[in-house]
Amino acid sequence: MTGYVANIETHQGTDEFTKFIDVDFTSKKESACSWSTRQAAAEDAAMLEHHNIAINTADGGRHVCKGYRVEERAPGEYIICLEAPFRLVTAQEERRIKEEALISPKAAFMQLLIDIDRELRILLASSGVLNRYLADKVQTFPIALQHLASASGAKIPNELKERITEFWNFRNNVVHGESEVPIRAFDLGLMILGVLRNLPRPTYIVKQAEIPLFEDQYCQHQRPVVKGVLLETYDAYGKLQITKVHPSTKQYVDGMSVSWEWDIPIAYR
């Protein structure tokens, strides 16, 4: 699908020589950031093309974005777009939720809550802090973000924290029957859902499954139940961190994307 560049941020790495570029994408032209000249947009498009900006795909893998191009949205407004397997909130999803809201605003809002909760749990599992979150007596979206912020591999924009807090306040008012669902709540929820789906996160890919493991140092007695799984670990920027064999009693296949908390399957739709 077509994605439009909504925001570009550059920040310093752990040393003075390293810089990272974060890019937010949107499915709507009107939400894209714009440049006043085609040349300025083309220069930034070329810069993005040079860097390996990666997004998360529906199967849990990573896709490096290439093929940026410039479009004229309106006179004096130039935007950058490209084709990629984005996990954005599509026009069809947005239309479905808003059509449901016309019939039953609270039911549509509760479904939006479920969708956001699901994406948050996928992020928590990918970052290895889902069990910590589930151990909390109270589980809220702001608390989920606190756990994510404590994980070394996740990257949480400050504006997302503000949006989550505002959205959760809407949720409390609606659930406790203090107010009807405002239109702002749906717009905010859809925005949060799109951001969560594409937040950079650690990735764990099965390089090789079913590796024989042995009980003795001479490799003569193979372990009957436990097998080795060769995992490639990538950080939130897509950089390979480590390749290591882990013992497991579960079954995996080559190329599978798993969470660090292996008991929690990552099931994308």
C-alpha positions in Angstrom: 0.0 0.0 0.0 1.0 3.6 -0.3 2.4 5.3 2.7 3.1 9.1 3.1 5.9 10.5 5.3 4.2 12.2 8.3 7.2 13.1 10.3 11.0 12.9 10.3 13.1 13.1 13.4 16.9 12.8 13.8 18.4 12.0 17.2 21.9 11.3 18.5 23.1 7.7 19.1 25.1 6.5 22.1 28.2 8.2 20.8 28.9 11.5 19.1 29.4 9.9 15.7 26.1 8.0 15.4 22.8 9.5 14.4 19.4 7.8 13.9 16.5 8.8 11.7 12.9 8.0 12.8 10.2 8.3 10.2 6.4 8.2 10.8 4.1 7.1 8.0 0.4 7.7 7.4 -2.1 6.3 4.9 -3.7 9.7 4.3 -2.3 12.4 2.1 -3.8 15.1 4.3 -1.8 13.9 7.3 1.5 13.9 5.6 4.1 16.6 6.3 4.9 18.8 3.3 7.7 20.8 1.7 7.3 24.2 0.0 9.3 23.2 -3.0 9.7 20.1 -5.0 13.5 20.4 -4.8 13.4 20.4 -1.0 11.1 17.4 -0.9 13.3 15.6 -3.4 16.4 16.2 -1.3 14.9 14.7 1.8 13.5 11.8 -0.3 17.0 11.1 -1.5 18.3 11.3 2.1 15.7 8.7 3.2 16.5 6.5 0.2 20.1 6.5 1.4 19.3 5.3 4.9 17.8 1.9 5.6 14.5 2.9 7.1 12.8 -0.3 8.2 9.1 -1.0 9.0 7.5 -4.0 10.7 5.6 -6.3 8.4 2.4 -8.3 9.0 4.3 -11.5 9.5 6.6 -10.0 12.2 9.6 -9.4 9.9 11.2 -6.2 8.7 11.0 -4.4 5.4 13.6 -1.8 4.3 11.8 1.1 2.6 13.1 2.1 -0.8 11.6 3.9 -3.8 10.6 7.3 -2.2 9.0 9.7 -4.6 7.6 13.2 -4.5 4.0 14.2 -5.2 2.3 17.6 -5.3 -0.6 17.6 -2.9 -1.6 21.1 -3.6 0.0 24.2 -5.0 3.2 24.8 -2.9 2.7 21.6 -1.0 5.0 18.6 -1.9 4.8 15.3 0.0 7.0 12.2 0.0 5.5 8.7 -0.4 6.4 5.1 -1.4 4.9 1.7 -1.8 5.6 -0.8 1.1 3.8 -3.4 3.2 2.7 -0.9 5.8 0.6 -1.9 8.8 -1.2 1.4 8.9 -4.8 2.1 9.7 -6.4 1.8 6.3 -9.2 3.9 4.9 -11.4 0.8 5.1 -10.7 0.3 8.8 -11.3 3.9 9.6 -14.6 3.9 7.7 -15.7 0.6 9.4 -15.1 2.0 12.9 -16.8 5.3 12.1 -19.8 3.5 10.5 -20.1 1.4 13.6 -19.9 4.5 15.7 -23.0 5.9 14.0 -25.0 2.8 15.2 -23.4 2.3 18.6 -20.6 4.8 19.6 -19.8 2.9 22.8 -19.5 -0.5 21.0 -17.3 1.0 18.3 -15.1 2.7 21.0 -14.8 -0.6 22.9 -13.6 -2.3 19.8 -11.0 0.4 19.2 -9.8 -0.1 22.8 -9.4 -3.9 22.1 -7.4 -3.1 18.9 -5.1 -0.8 20.7 -4.6 -3.1 23.6 -3.7 -5.9 21.2 -1.0 -3.8 19.5 0.4 -2.7 22.9 0.7 -6.3 24.0 2.5 -7.3 20.8 5.0 -4.5 21.6 5.3 -5.5 25.2 6.0 -9.1 24.1 8.5 -8.1 21.5 10.4 -6.0 24.1 10.3 -8.8 26.8 8.2 -6.9 29.3 4.7 -8.4 28.8 4.8 -10.6 31.8 5.9 -7.7 34.0 2.9 -5.7 32.7 0.5 -8.7 33.3 1.8 -8.9 36.9 0.5 -5.4 37.6 -2.7 -5.2 39.7 -3.9 -2.5 37.4 -3.3 -2.7 33.6 -3.7 0.6 31.8 -2.4 1.9 28.5 -0.2 4.6 30.2 1.3 1.8 32.5 2.0 -0.3 29.4 3.9 2.6 27.9 5.9 2.9 31.1 7.0 -0.7 30.8 7.9 -0.2 27.2 10.0 2.9 28.0 11.9 0.7 30.5 12.8 -1.8 27.8 16.1 -1.2 26.1 14.9 -2.2 22.6 11.7 -0.1 22.3 11.4 3.6 21.2 8.5 5.6 22.5 7.9 9.1 21.1 6.9 11.7 23.7 3.8 12.7 21.7 2.5 9.1 21.9 2.6 9.3 25.7 0.5 12.4 25.7 -2.0 10.9 23.2 -2.3 7.7 25.2 -3.0 9.6 28.4 -5.7 11.7 26.7 -7.2 8.7 25.1 -7.3 6.8 28.5 -9.1 9.7 30.1 -11.7 9.4 27.4 -11.9 5.7 28.1 -12.4 6.3 31.9 -15.2 8.8 31.3 -17.0 6.5 28.8 -16.6 3.3 30.8 -17.9 4.9 34.0 -20.8 6.4 32.2 -19.9 9.9 32.8 -20.1 11.0 29.2 -20.8 10.0 25.6 -18.0 9.1 23.2 -16.7 12.3 21.6 -15.5 12.4 18.0 -12.0 13.3 19.2 -11.8 10.0 21.0 -12.1 8.1 17.7 -9.7 10.3 15.8 -7.2 10.0 18.7 -7.6 6.2 18.9 -7.1 5.7 15.2 -4.0 7.8 15.3 -2.6 5.9 18.3 -3.4 2.5 16.6 -1.4 3.6 13.4 1.6 4.8 15.5 1.7 1.6 17.6 1.6 -0.7 14.5 4.8 0.9 13.1 6.8 1.7 16.2 10.4 0.4 15.9 10.9 -2.6 18.1 13.4 -5.5 18.7 13.0 -8.4 16.3 13.8 -12.0 17.0 14.1 -14.2 13.9 14.5 -18.0 13.9 17.6 -18.5 11.7 17.5 -22.3 12.2 15.1 -24.5 14.1 15.3 -28.1 15.3 19.1 -28.1 16.1 20.1 -31.3 17.9 21.4 -30.9 21.4 23.4 -33.4 23.4 23.6 -34.4 27.0 27.3 -35.2 27.0 30.4 -33.4 26.0 31.2 -35.9 23.3 27.8 -35.4 21.6 26.9 -39.1 21.7 23.6 -38.9 23.6 21.1 -36.6 22.0 18.5 -35.0 24.2 15.1 -36.4 23.2 12.8 -33.5 23.9 14.9 -30.3 23.9 16.0 -28.8 20.6 18.2 -25.8 19.8 16.8 -22.7 18.2 19.3 -20.3 16.5 17.9 -16.8 16.9 19.0 -13.6 15.3 18.3 -10.6 17.5 17.9 -7.1 15.9 17.5 -3.9 17.8 14.8 -1.3 17.1 16.8 0.2 14.3 17.2 -3.1 12.5 20.8 -3.6 13.4 21.9 -7.2 14.1 22.8 -7.5 17.8 23.6 -11.2 18.4 23.1 -14.7 16.9 22.8 -17.4 19.6 21.4 -20.9 20.0 18.7 -21.2 22.7 17.3 -24.5 24.1 13.5 -25.0 23.8 10.9 -27.7 24.0 8.6 -25.9 21.6 8.5 -26.2 17.8 9.6 -23.5 15.5 10.3 -23.1 11.8 13.0 -21.3 10.0 12.2 -17.6 9.3 9.6 -17.4 12.1 9.4 -14.1 14.1 9.0 -14.7 17.8 8.7 -12.5 20.9 11.4 -12.6 23.5 8.8 -14.0 25.9 8.6 -17.2 24.0 5.4 -18.4 25.7 3.6 -15.4 24.1 3.0 -16.0 20.3 3.1 -12.9 18.1 0.0 -13.3 15.9 -0.5 -10.6 13.4 -3.6 -10.2 11.4 
